[in-house]
Amino acid sequence: MDVWPGAFAEHMRTRETCLLHKPKAVSFDAAALTEPLSGAWKGLIQYSQMQVGDDVVVIGVGGIGMLCLMLARAAGAGRLVAVDPSAHARAEALRLGASHAVDPSDSQAKQHVYEDHADGPDVIVEAAGPIQAVRLMVDLRRRGTKWNVFGITTHETFELDGGLTHFLEGRMDASFGTTPLAMARAVRLIERGAVDPERIISHRFALADIHKAVEVMGQPQRNKVMINP
């Protein structure tokens, strides 16, 4: 496998087949977020097949979770609940269109979610990473819930009640990476103004200040940090 230098550089080398045309109306900052937005589209729309009016829960509203939330809103979600232990992230989720925000460290997290989703969520996206988020997702299911193991990448386990899972008749999906189709759809979403990914950018740094950017990444009061070459 070839490894080419790039990423945190003013220029980088890549294959022509990896390139997409940037529409003139799309800023470079927005275009730089095409890949994570495409992953959100692939997981939420293509795989979990979210429908207009679906009540959606997004567990974990970091950068990718916020894009899932914004995409769900653009796709016509009904009630939209964000779940995150960070007060800053919950406030940002409400700013971006969530109807309710829940702290999962609260022992009544499920009850709070069901206060806004009386019949239970139609779709749950785990975009957090920790195994506890997956376990909460399993606990939030009701009959027919579609749930997507989107964020966790560690090799940890969670349990399912076989009979309950059978009778709930839900659908489990997982999504990793992106595809040319998803990338093209993300470009269209941005160009048409359906999703503005720049809204999740909290800090911008010049390439020369990348070390400052890395420091900010470790702070709780930030969202997406952008490096401008």
Accessible surface in RSA format (square Angstrom, percent):
REM  Atomic radii and reference values for relative SASA: ProtOr
REM  Chains: A
REM  Algorithm: Lee & Richards
REM  Probe-radius: 1.40
REM  Slices: 20
REM RES _ NUM      All-atoms   Total-Side   Main-Chain    Non-polar    All polar
REM                ABS   REL    ABS   REL    ABS   REL    ABS   REL    ABS   REL
RES MET A   1   229.60 118.9 145.37  96.2  84.23 200.5 124.05 105.5 105.55 139.8
RES ASP A   2    93.49  65.5  73.34  73.0  20.15  47.6  10.45  24.6  83.04  82.8
RES VAL A   3   131.16  86.3 102.34  92.6  28.82  69.5 105.22  91.4  25.94  70.4
RES TRP A   4    74.02  29.7  50.79  24.6  23.23  54.5  42.93  22.9  31.09  50.4
RES PRO A   5   113.13  82.4  98.71  90.0  14.41  52.4 110.27  91.0   2.86  17.8
RES GLY A   6    28.53  35.2   0.00   N/A  28.53  35.2   3.60   9.9  24.93  55.8
RES ALA A   7    78.74  72.4  50.91  78.6  27.83  63.3  61.28  86.3  17.46  46.3
RES PHE A   8   140.91  70.5 118.04  73.1  22.87  59.5 119.66  72.5  21.25  60.8
RES ALA A   9    42.32  38.9  28.60  44.1  13.72  31.2  31.56  44.4  10.76  28.5
RES GLU A  10   113.00  64.9  93.62  70.8  19.39  46.2  17.74  34.3  95.26  77.8
RES HIS A  11   147.94  80.9 129.25  89.8  18.69  47.8  92.50  95.3  55.44  64.5
RES MET A  12   116.06  60.1  83.69  55.4  32.37  77.1  63.11  53.7  52.95  70.1
RES ARG A  13   158.02  66.3 147.62  75.2  10.41  24.8  54.06  73.9 103.96  63.0
RES THR A  14    55.91  39.8  34.13  34.6  21.78  51.9  19.60  26.3  36.31  54.9
RES ARG A  15   126.32  53.0 121.11  61.7   5.22  12.4  42.20  57.7  84.12  51.0
RES GLU A  16   147.55  84.7 133.85 101.3  13.69  32.6  48.73  94.3  98.81  80.7
RES THR A  17   129.02  91.8  91.87  93.1  37.15  88.5  89.34 120.0  39.68  60.0
RES CYS A  18    82.85  62.7  52.03  58.0  30.82  72.4  21.18  53.7  61.67  66.5
RES LEU A  19   112.23  62.5  93.24  66.7  18.98  47.7  94.38  66.3  17.85  48.0
RES LEU A  20    85.19  47.4  55.33  39.6  29.86  75.1  59.09  41.5  26.10  70.2
RES HIS A  21   148.87  81.4 127.41  88.6  21.46  54.9  97.49 100.5  51.38  59.8
RES LYS A  22    59.93  29.2  45.72  28.0  14.22  33.8  38.36  34.5  21.57  23.0
RES PRO A  23    15.18  11.1  12.31  11.2   2.86  10.4  15.18  12.5   0.00   0.0
RES LYS A  24   203.78  99.4 172.65 105.9  31.14  74.1 119.10 107.2  84.69  90.2
RES ALA A  25    93.69  86.1  50.33  77.7  43.36  98.6  62.57  88.1  31.13  82.5
RES VAL A  26     8.59   5.7   4.98   4.5   3.61   8.7   7.94   6.9   0.65   1.8
RES SER A  27    46.95  39.7  33.14  44.2  13.81  31.8  43.56  92.8   3.39   4.7
RES PHE A  28   161.04  80.6 153.89  95.3   7.15  18.6 154.06  93.4   6.98  20.0
RES ASP A  29    18.33  12.8  16.81  16.7   1.52   3.6   4.21   9.9  14.12  14.1
RES ALA A  30     4.44   4.1   4.44   6.9   0.00   0.0   4.44   6.3   0.00   0.0
RES ALA A  31    28.55  26.2  18.07  27.9  10.47  23.8  18.66  26.3   9.89  26.2
RES ALA A  32    61.34  56.4  28.40  43.8  32.94  74.9  41.42  58.3  19.92  52.8
RES LEU A  33     6.79   3.8   6.79   4.9   0.00   0.0   6.79   4.8   0.00   0.0
RES THR A  34    10.32   7.3  10.32  10.5   0.00   0.0   6.26   8.4   4.06   6.1
RES GLU A  35    86.30  49.5  85.10  64.4   1.20   2.9  40.94  79.2  45.36  37.0
RES PRO A  36    24.93  18.2  21.82  19.9   3.12  11.3  24.93  20.6   0.00   0.0
RES LEU A  37     0.00   0.0   0.00   0.0   0.00   0.0   0.00   0.0   0.00   0.0
RES SER A  38     0.00   0.0   0.00   0.0   0.00   0.0   0.00   0.0   0.00   0.0
RES GLY A  39     7.03   8.7   0.00   N/A   7.03   8.7   7.03  19.3   0.00   0.0
RES ALA A  40     0.00   0.0   0.00   0.0   0.00   0.0   0.00   0.0   0.00   0.0
RES TRP A  41    22.01   8.8  22.01  10.7   0.00   0.0  11.90   6.3  10.11  16.4
RES LYS A  42     9.67   4.7   9.67   5.9   0.00   0.0   5.52   5.0   4.15   4.4
RES GLY A  43     0.27   0.3   0.00   N/A   0.27   0.3   0.27   0.8   0.00   0.0
RES LEU A  44     1.70   0.9   0.17   0.1   1.53   3.9   0.17   0.1   1.53   4.1
RES ILE A  45    42.32  24.1  37.42  27.9   4.90  11.8  37.42  26.9   4.90  13.3
RES GLN A  46    68.09  38.1  52.17  38.1  15.92  37.9  22.41  47.7  45.68  34.6
RES TYR A  47    77.01  36.0  74.96  42.6   2.05   5.3  43.75  32.9  33.26  41.0
RES SER A  48     0.00   0.0   0.00   0.0   0.00   0.0   0.00   0.0   0.00   0.0
RES GLN A  49    84.90  47.5  82.66  60.4   2.24   5.3  15.96  34.0  68.94  52.3
RES MET A  50    12.52   6.5   0.40   0.3  12.13  28.9   0.40   0.3  12.13  16.1
RES GLN A  51   103.91  58.1 100.67  73.6   3.24   7.7  37.12  79.0  66.79  50.7
RES VAL A  52   127.44  83.9 102.93  93.2  24.51  59.1 102.93  89.4  24.51  66.5
RES GLY A  53    45.23  55.8   0.00   N/A  45.23  55.8  27.70  76.0  17.52  39.2
RES ASP A  54    19.26  13.5  18.60  18.5   0.66   1.6   0.63   1.5  18.63  18.6
RES ASP A  55    25.10  17.6  25.10  25.0   0.00   0.0   0.54   1.3  24.56  24.5
RES VAL A  56     0.00   0.0   0.00   0.0   0.00   0.0   0.00   0.0   0.00   0.0
RES VAL A  57     0.00   0.0   0.00   0.0   0.00   0.0   0.00   0.0   0.00   0.0
RES VAL A  58     0.00   0.0   0.00   0.0   0.00   0.0   0.00   0.0   0.00   0.0
RES ILE A  59     4.94   2.8   4.94   3.7   0.00   0.0   4.94   3.6   0.00   0.0
RES GLY A  60     5.13   6.3   0.00   N/A   5.13   6.3   5.13  14.1   0.00   0.0
RES VAL A  61     0.31   0.2   0.00   0.0   0.31   0.7   0.00   0.0   0.31   0.8
RES GLY A  62    41.19  50.8   0.00   N/A  41.19  50.8  37.88 104.0   3.31   7.4
RES GLY A  63    18.90  23.3   0.00   N/A  18.90  23.3   4.79  13.1  14.11  31.6
RES ILE A  64    51.05  29.0  45.88  34.2   5.17  12.5  45.88  33.0   5.17  14.0
RES GLY A  65     0.00   0.0   0.00   N/A   0.00   0.0   0.00   0.0   0.00   0.0
RES MET A  66     2.02   1.0   2.02   1.3   0.00   0.0   1.96   1.7   0.05   0.1
RES LEU A  67     0.21   0.1   0.21   0.2   0.00   0.0   0.21   0.2   0.00   0.0
RES CYS A  68     0.52   0.4   0.52   0.6   0.00   0.0   0.00   0.0   0.52   0.6
RES LEU A  69     0.07   0.0   0.07   0.1   0.00   0.0   0.07   0.1   0.00   0.0
RES MET A  70    12.80   6.6   8.58   5.7   4.22  10.0   9.78   8.3   3.02   4.0
RES LEU A  71     3.95   2.2   3.95   2.8   0.00   0.0   3.95   2.8   0.00   0.0
RES ALA A  72     0.00   0.0   0.00   0.0   0.00   0.0   0.00   0.0   0.00   0.0
RES ARG A  73    89.86  37.7  80.95  41.3   8.91  21.2  48.53  66.3  41.33  25.0
RES ALA A  74    50.08  46.0   7.62  11.8  42.47  96.6  19.41  27.3  30.67  81.2
RES ALA A  75    29.83  27.4  13.19  20.4  16.64  37.9  26.82  37.8   3.01   8.0
RES GLY A  76    27.46  33.9   0.00   N/A  27.46  33.9  23.65  64.9   3.80   8.5
RES ALA A  77     9.10   8.4   0.00   0.0   9.10  20.7   0.00   0.0   9.10  24.1
RES GLY A  78    34.00  41.9   0.00   N/A  34.00  41.9  24.47  67.2   9.53  21.3
RES ARG A  79   125.79  52.8 124.90  63.7   0.89   2.1  19.09  26.1 106.70  64.7
RES LEU A  80     0.00   0.0   0.00   0.0   0.00   0.0   0.00   0.0   0.00   0.0
RES VAL A  81     0.00   0.0   0.00   0.0   0.00   0.0   0.00   0.0   0.00   0.0
RES ALA A  82     0.00   0.0   0.00   0.0   0.00   0.0   0.00   0.0   0.00   0.0
RES VAL A  83     0.59   0.4   0.12   0.1   0.47   1.1   0.12   0.1   0.47   1.3
RES ASP A  84    15.33  10.7  15.11  15.0   0.22   0.5   0.22   0.5  15.11  15.1
RES PRO A  85    91.70  66.8  73.66  67.1  18.04  65.6  73.85  61.0  17.85 110.9
RES SER A  86    38.24  32.3  29.47  39.3   8.77  20.2  33.98  72.4   4.26   6.0
RES ALA A  87    69.42  63.8  57.68  89.0  11.74  26.7  58.42  82.3  11.00  29.1
RES HIS A  88    40.03  21.9  31.20  21.7   8.83  22.6  28.43  29.3  11.60  13.5
RES ALA A  89    10.02   9.2   9.98  15.4   0.04   0.1  10.02  14.1   0.00   0.0
RES ARG A  90    47.44  19.9  47.44  24.2   0.00   0.0   4.90   6.7  42.55  25.8
RES ALA A  91    56.87  52.3  47.54  73.4   9.33  21.2  50.63  71.3   6.24  16.5
RES GLU A  92    27.45  15.8  27.45  20.8   0.00   0.0   0.80   1.6  26.65  21.8
RES ALA A  93     0.05   0.0   0.00   0.0   0.05   0.1   0.05   0.1   0.00   0.0
RES LEU A  94    88.40  49.2  72.62  52.0  15.78  39.7  73.01  51.3  15.40  41.4
RES ARG A  95   114.31  48.0  88.05  44.9  26.27  62.5  69.40  94.8  44.92  27.2
RES LEU A  96     5.40   3.0   0.04   0.0   5.36  13.5   1.05   0.7   4.35  11.7
RES GLY A  97    24.49  30.2   0.00   N/A  24.49  30.2  21.44  58.8   3.05   6.8
RES ALA A  98     9.69   8.9   0.00   0.0   9.69  22.0   0.00   0.0   9.69  25.7
RES SER A  99    59.25  50.1  24.96  33.3  34.29  79.0  34.14  72.7  25.10  35.2
RES HIS A 100    59.80  32.7  58.67  40.8   1.13   2.9  40.11  41.3  19.69  22.9
RES ALA A 101    23.62  21.7   3.99   6.2  19.63  44.6   3.99   5.6  19.63  52.0
RES VAL A 102     3.91   2.6   0.73   0.7   3.18   7.7   3.91   3.4   0.00   0.0
RES ASP A 103    42.77  30.0  38.33  38.2   4.44  10.5  12.93  30.4  29.84  29.8
RES PRO A 104    43.23  31.5  23.81  21.7  19.41  70.6  24.20  20.0  19.03 118.2
RES SER A 105    91.32  77.2  51.59  68.8  39.74  91.5  49.29 105.0  42.03  58.9
RES ASP A 106    55.09  38.6  42.44  42.2  12.65  29.9  18.64  43.9  36.44  36.3
RES SER A 107   108.39  91.6  66.38  88.6  42.02  96.8  56.75 120.8  51.65  72.4
RES GLN A 108    83.80  46.9  81.67  59.7   2.13   5.1  28.81  61.3  54.99  41.7
RES ALA A 109     5.84   5.4   5.40   8.3   0.44   1.0   5.40   7.6   0.44   1.2
RES LYS A 110    82.72  40.4  80.40  49.3   2.32   5.5  42.22  38.0  40.49  43.1
RES GLN A 111    97.82  54.7  89.13  65.1   8.70  20.7  34.63  73.7  63.19  47.9
RES HIS A 112    49.79  27.2  49.79  34.6   0.00   0.0  39.88  41.1   9.91  11.5
RES VAL A 113     0.06   0.0   0.06   0.1   0.00   0.0   0.06   0.1   0.00   0.0
RES TYR A 114    54.42  25.4  48.49  27.6   5.93  15.4  46.20  34.7   8.23  10.1
RES GLU A 115   110.83  63.6  72.88  55.1  37.95  90.4  44.78  86.6  66.05  53.9
RES ASP A 116    30.44  21.3  26.09  26.0   4.36  10.3   5.02  11.8  25.42  25.4
RES HIS A 117     0.81   0.4   0.00   0.0   0.81   2.1   0.81   0.8   0.00   0.0
RES ALA A 118    85.66  78.8  58.41  90.1  27.25  62.0  60.55  85.3  25.10  66.5
RES ASP A 119   123.30  86.4 106.54 106.0  16.76  39.6  34.59  81.4  88.71  88.5
RES GLY A 120     2.00   2.5   0.00   N/A   2.00   2.5   0.00   0.0   2.00   4.5
RES PRO A 121     0.00   0.0   0.00   0.0   0.00   0.0   0.00   0.0   0.00   0.0
RES ASP A 122    33.28  23.3  32.49  32.3   0.79   1.9   4.49  10.6  28.79  28.7
RES VAL A 123     0.00   0.0   0.00   0.0   0.00   0.0   0.00   0.0   0.00   0.0
RES ILE A 124     0.00   0.0   0.00   0.0   0.00   0.0   0.00   0.0   0.00   0.0
RES VAL A 125     0.90   0.6   0.90   0.8   0.00   0.0   0.90   0.8   0.00   0.0
RES GLU A 126     0.00   0.0   0.00   0.0   0.00   0.0   0.00   0.0   0.00   0.0
RES ALA A 127     9.04   8.3   0.00   0.0   9.04  20.6   0.00   0.0   9.04  23.9
RES ALA A 128    43.71  40.2  12.03  18.6  31.68  72.1  16.10  22.7  27.61  73.1
RES GLY A 129    18.46  22.8   0.00   N/A  18.46  22.8  15.39  42.2   3.07   6.9
RES PRO A 130    75.79  55.2  66.17  60.3   9.62  35.0  75.44  62.3   0.36   2.2
RES ILE A 131     9.59   5.5   9.01   6.7   0.58   1.4   9.01   6.5   0.58   1.6
RES GLN A 132   118.37  66.2 112.41  82.2   5.96  14.2  56.14 119.5  62.23  47.2
RES ALA A 133    10.31   9.5   5.08   7.8   5.23  11.9   9.40  13.2   0.90   2.4
RES VAL A 134     0.07   0.0   0.07   0.1   0.00   0.0   0.07   0.1   0.00   0.0
RES ARG A 135   116.69  49.0 110.92  56.5   5.77  13.7  46.53  63.6  70.16  42.5
RES LEU A 136    27.79  15.5  23.23  16.6   4.56  11.5  27.10  19.0   0.69   1.9
RES MET A 137     0.00   0.0   0.00   0.0   0.00   0.0   0.00   0.0   0.00   0.0
RES VAL A 138    22.43  14.8  17.94  16.2   4.50  10.8  17.94  15.6   4.50  12.2
RES ASP A 139    73.74  51.7  64.88  64.6   8.87  21.0  20.85  49.1  52.90  52.8
RES LEU A 140     0.00   0.0   0.00   0.0   0.00   0.0   0.00   0.0   0.00   0.0
RES ARG A 141    20.99   8.8   8.02   4.1  12.97  30.9   3.02   4.1  17.97  10.9
RES ARG A 142    60.55  25.4  56.82  29.0   3.73   8.9  27.27  37.3  33.28  20.2
RES ARG A 143   143.91  60.4 136.87  69.8   7.04  16.8  58.59  80.1  85.32  51.7
RES GLY A 144    33.70  41.6   0.00   N/A  33.70  41.6  19.28  52.9  14.42  32.3
RES THR A 145     0.42   0.3   0.33   0.3   0.09   0.2   0.33   0.4   0.09   0.1
RES LYS A 146    36.22  17.7  36.22  22.2   0.00   0.0  24.89  22.4  11.32  12.1
RES TRP A 147     5.80   2.3   5.80   2.8   0.00   0.0   2.89   1.5   2.91   4.7
RES ASN A 148     0.28   0.2   0.28   0.3   0.00   0.0   0.24   0.6   0.04   0.0
RES VAL A 149    23.03  15.2  17.59  15.9   5.44  13.1  17.59  15.3   5.44  14.7
RES PHE A 150    32.26  16.1  17.26  10.7  15.00  39.0  17.41  10.6  14.85  42.5
RES GLY A 151    20.81  25.7   0.00   N/A  20.81  25.7   8.37  23.0  12.44  27.9
RES ILE A 152    30.05  17.1  14.45  10.8  15.60  37.6  14.45  10.4  15.60  42.3
RES THR A 153   114.12  81.2  85.38  86.6  28.75  68.5  66.65  89.5  47.47  71.8
RES THR A 154    79.75  56.7  64.97  65.9  14.78  35.2  69.05  92.7  10.71  16.2
RES HIS A 155   191.18 104.5 153.57 106.7  37.62  96.2 110.53 113.9  80.65  93.8
RES GLU A 156    87.20  50.1  64.63  48.9  22.57  53.7  31.18  60.3  56.02  45.7
RES THR A 157   111.85  79.5 104.38 105.8   7.46  17.8  77.31 103.8  34.53  52.2
RES PHE A 158    60.74  30.4  37.35  23.1  23.39  60.9  39.58  24.0  21.16  60.6
RES GLU A 159   160.96  92.4 141.93 107.4  19.03  45.3  59.47 115.0 101.50  82.9
RES LEU A 160    74.76  41.6  45.44  32.5  29.33  73.7  47.10  33.1  27.66  74.4
RES ASP A 161    88.27  61.8  72.36  72.0  15.91  37.6  28.30  66.6  59.96  59.8
RES GLY A 162    54.68  67.4   0.00   N/A  54.68  67.4  40.08 110.0  14.60  32.7
RES GLY A 163    38.84  47.9   0.00   N/A  38.84  47.9  29.57  81.1   9.27  20.8
RES LEU A 164    90.37  50.3  84.07  60.1   6.30  15.8  87.43  61.4   2.94   7.9
RES THR A 165    43.32  30.8  38.82  39.4   4.51  10.7  38.83  52.2   4.49   6.8
RES HIS A 166   126.19  69.0 110.81  77.0  15.38  39.3  72.98  75.2  53.21  61.9
RES PHE A 167   138.04  69.1 134.89  83.5   3.15   8.2 136.93  83.0   1.11   3.2
RES LEU A 168    26.20  14.6  26.17  18.7   0.03   0.1  26.20  18.4   0.00   0.0
RES GLU A 169   116.66  67.0  90.63  68.6  26.02  62.0  37.76  73.0  78.89  64.4
RES GLY A 170    36.70  45.3   0.00   N/A  36.70  45.3   8.41  23.1  28.29  63.3
RES ARG A 171    92.82  39.0  88.02  44.9   4.81  11.4  44.92  61.4  47.91  29.0
RES MET A 172   102.36  53.0  75.56  50.0  26.79  63.8  71.79  61.0  30.57  40.5
RES ASP A 173    23.02  16.1  18.32  18.2   4.70  11.1   4.84  11.4  18.18  18.1
RES ALA A 174    57.71  53.1  42.31  65.3  15.40  35.0  42.60  60.0  15.11  40.0
RES SER A 175    11.03   9.3   0.66   0.9  10.37  23.9   2.54   5.4   8.49  11.9
RES PHE A 176   186.36  93.2 168.89 104.6  17.47  45.5 172.93 104.8  13.43  38.4
RES GLY A 177    35.85  44.2   0.00   N/A  35.85  44.2  23.86  65.5  11.98  26.8
RES THR A 178    49.89  35.5  23.32  23.6  26.57  63.3  23.32  31.3  26.57  40.2
RES THR A 179    47.40  33.7  43.72  44.3   3.69   8.8  46.55  62.5   0.86   1.3
RES PRO A 180   115.76  84.4 108.08  98.5   7.68  27.9 113.48  93.7   2.28  14.2
RES LEU A 181    84.11  46.8  77.50  55.4   6.61  16.6  81.92  57.5   2.19   5.9
RES ALA A 182     0.00   0.0   0.00   0.0   0.00   0.0   0.00   0.0   0.00   0.0
RES MET A 183    40.29  20.9  40.29  26.7   0.00   0.0  40.14  34.1   0.15   0.2
RES ALA A 184    50.16  46.1  41.64  64.3   8.52  19.4  44.53  62.7   5.63  14.9
RES ARG A 185    95.68  40.2  95.12  48.5   0.57   1.3   8.81  12.0  86.88  52.7
RES ALA A 186     0.00   0.0   0.00   0.0   0.00   0.0   0.00   0.0   0.00   0.0
RES VAL A 187    26.87  17.7  25.83  23.4   1.04   2.5  26.87  23.3   0.00   0.0
RES ARG A 188   131.61  55.3 129.75  66.1   1.86   4.4  29.63  40.5 101.99  61.8
RES LEU A 189    33.95  18.9  33.32  23.8   0.63   1.6  33.95  23.8   0.00   0.0
RES ILE A 190    17.91  10.2   7.74   5.8  10.17  24.5   7.74   5.6  10.17  27.6
RES GLU A 191    75.85  43.5  54.78  41.4  21.07  50.2   8.19  15.8  67.65  55.2
RES ARG A 192   158.32  66.5 123.59  63.0  34.74  82.7  56.80  77.6 101.52  61.5
RES GLY A 193    58.69  72.4   0.00   N/A  58.69  72.4  29.93  82.1  28.76  64.4
RES ALA A 194    49.30  45.3  22.13  34.2  27.17  61.8  33.54  47.2  15.76  41.8
RES VAL A 195     3.21   2.1   0.07   0.1   3.14   7.6   2.78   2.4   0.43   1.2
RES ASP A 196    67.26  47.1  62.12  61.8   5.14  12.1  25.92  61.0  41.34  41.2
RES PRO A 197     0.00   0.0   0.00   0.0   0.00   0.0   0.00   0.0   0.00   0.0
RES GLU A 198    53.45  30.7  46.44  35.1   7.00  16.7  10.52  20.4  42.92  35.0
RES ARG A 199   100.50  42.2  88.63  45.2  11.87  28.3  33.62  45.9  66.88  40.5
RES ILE A 200     0.04   0.0   0.00   0.0   0.04   0.1   0.04   0.0   0.00   0.0
RES ILE A 201    18.62  10.6   0.00   0.0  18.62  44.9   0.03   0.0  18.59  50.4
RES SER A 202    48.78  41.2  13.93  18.6  34.86  80.3  22.40  47.7  26.38  37.0
RES HIS A 203    54.74  29.9  48.80  33.9   5.93  15.2  32.59  33.6  22.14  25.8
RES ARG A 204   117.57  49.4  88.10  44.9  29.47  70.2  41.07  56.1  76.50  46.4
RES PHE A 205    36.96  18.5  31.57  19.6   5.39  14.0  36.92  22.4   0.04   0.1
RES ALA A 206    52.51  48.3  44.75  69.1   7.76  17.6  46.02  64.8   6.48  17.2
RES LEU A 207    45.94  25.6  41.95  30.0   3.99  10.0  41.95  29.5   3.99  10.7
RES ALA A 208    95.08  87.4  57.85  89.3  37.23  84.7  70.32  99.0  24.76  65.6
RES ASP A 209    51.22  35.9  48.52  48.3   2.70   6.4   2.71   6.4  48.51  48.4
RES ILE A 210    32.99  18.8  32.99  24.6   0.00   0.0  32.99  23.8   0.00   0.0
RES HIS A 211   142.67  78.0 140.69  97.8   1.98   5.1  95.15  98.1  47.52  55.3
RES LYS A 212   121.52  59.3 120.86  74.2   0.66   1.6  71.64  64.5  49.87  53.1
RES ALA A 213     2.73   2.5   2.73   4.2   0.00   0.0   2.73   3.8   0.00   0.0
RES VAL A 214    95.05  62.5  89.92  81.4   5.13  12.4  89.97  78.2   5.08  13.8
RES GLU A 215   120.93  69.4 106.54  80.6  14.38  34.2  42.38  82.0  78.55  64.1
RES VAL A 216    17.45  11.5  17.45  15.8   0.00   0.0  17.45  15.2   0.00   0.0
RES MET A 217    87.13  45.1  80.05  53.0   7.08  16.9  75.17  63.9  11.96  15.8
RES GLY A 218    71.08  87.7   0.00   N/A  71.08  87.7  38.33 105.2  32.75  73.4
RES GLN A 219    88.37  49.4  83.55  61.1   4.82  11.5  24.50  52.1  63.87  48.4
RES PRO A 220   102.18  74.5  83.09  75.7  19.09  69.4  95.58  78.9   6.60  41.0
RES GLN A 221   112.67  63.0 102.48  74.9  10.18  24.2  51.21 109.0  61.46  46.6
RES ARG A 222    73.17  30.7  63.22  32.2   9.95  23.7   2.11   2.9  71.06  43.1
RES ASN A 223    12.12   8.4   6.59   6.4   5.54  13.3   5.54  13.3   6.58   6.4
RES LYS A 224    64.05  31.2  62.02  38.1   2.03   4.8  19.16  17.2  44.89  47.8
RES VAL A 225    19.22  12.6   2.82   2.6  16.40  39.5   2.82   2.4  16.40  44.5
RES MET A 226    15.71   8.1  15.24  10.1   0.47   1.1   3.37   2.9  12.34  16.4
RES ILE A 227    33.75  19.2  19.96  14.9  13.79  33.2  19.96  14.4  13.79  37.4
RES ASN A 228    55.51  38.3  51.79  50.0   3.72   9.0  27.86  67.0  27.65  26.7
RES PRO A 229   105.20  76.7  57.44  52.4  47.77 173.6  76.09  62.8  29.11 180.9
END  Absolute sums over single chains surface
CHAIN  1 A    12465.3       9682.6       2782.8       7111.3       5354.1
END  Absolute sums over all chains
TOTAL         12465.3       9682.6       2782.8       7111.3       5354.1
